[in-house]
Structure formats: C-alpha cells, structure tokens
Amino acid sequence: MTLTTVAQLPDKRRISRSIILEILHEVNDPGVPMTLEEMGIVSRDWISVEEENIRVKYRPTSNLCPVGMALGVVIKFVLEEGLDMVVEVRMLRGSHFQMDLVNNLLGDRGRYEKALERLRSSGFVNRCRQ
C-alpha cells in the first residue's frame, strides 16, 4: 500500500491530507483546549488518501484514555460530514487497552451509528467541536 498525498475523487474534488487536517482542526479533546493534532492524537503521517479510500489512524493520549472510543467516533463523524464520503478510522495498534473493541465498533456501521447517537445526545460531540 502506498501513501499518496492527493486523491482524485469521482466528483472531481481533490482530497489531501492537508484538507483532512483542516477538517479535524475544528475538533478538540473536550477536556483540553487544544486540537487533536496539537495533542498528538492525529498526525499527517497517519492519514492515507488513495483514490476513493480515506484512512485515518489516531492515538489516544494514553493507553487508558477514558474517551479513546468517543474520540474515534467524533473523528469519523466530522470527516464523513465534511467530505461527504465514508472514511475508515482506526486506533493505532498498541495505543489503547481497548483498541480491538474500538476498531471493531468503528468498522461496524450499525454500532458506530448507535455510539454516535449516544455521544450526540449527551452533548459530547458538540463539546469536541469548537
């Protein structure tokens, strides 16, 4: 798998890692007034843009981060809303004790949507979007 900087999508939009980071710039950890990139939760190096496939990996602030799953759901939601396409979001291997559970949830559309609805209802999504 090669990492490309820009992909040409069917609707002629050009998506790049920079555009993805711009979209994610509006997302903060709800407990810290810093962007996910400033906190090291997302990185340009963890973004893959290949044709119509966008993949983003993230790393919670610690192996026991209590909002590790919730941040993944918010990242996926914000990117899919901003790009109007499905985006694959995964936790970096070894970055959290519940990584497998979280990645399974993020990869299952039904479970992801239920988690997103709970996070929206609780106000968590809004607290992350600044």
ABEGO torsion letter per residue (X at the ends): XBBBABBBBAAGBBBBAAAAAAAAAABBBAABBBBAAAAGABBAAABBBBEABBBBBBBBABAABAAAAAAAAAAAAAAAAAAGBBBBBBBBBGABAAAAAAAAAAABAAAAAAAAAAAAAAGAAAAABX
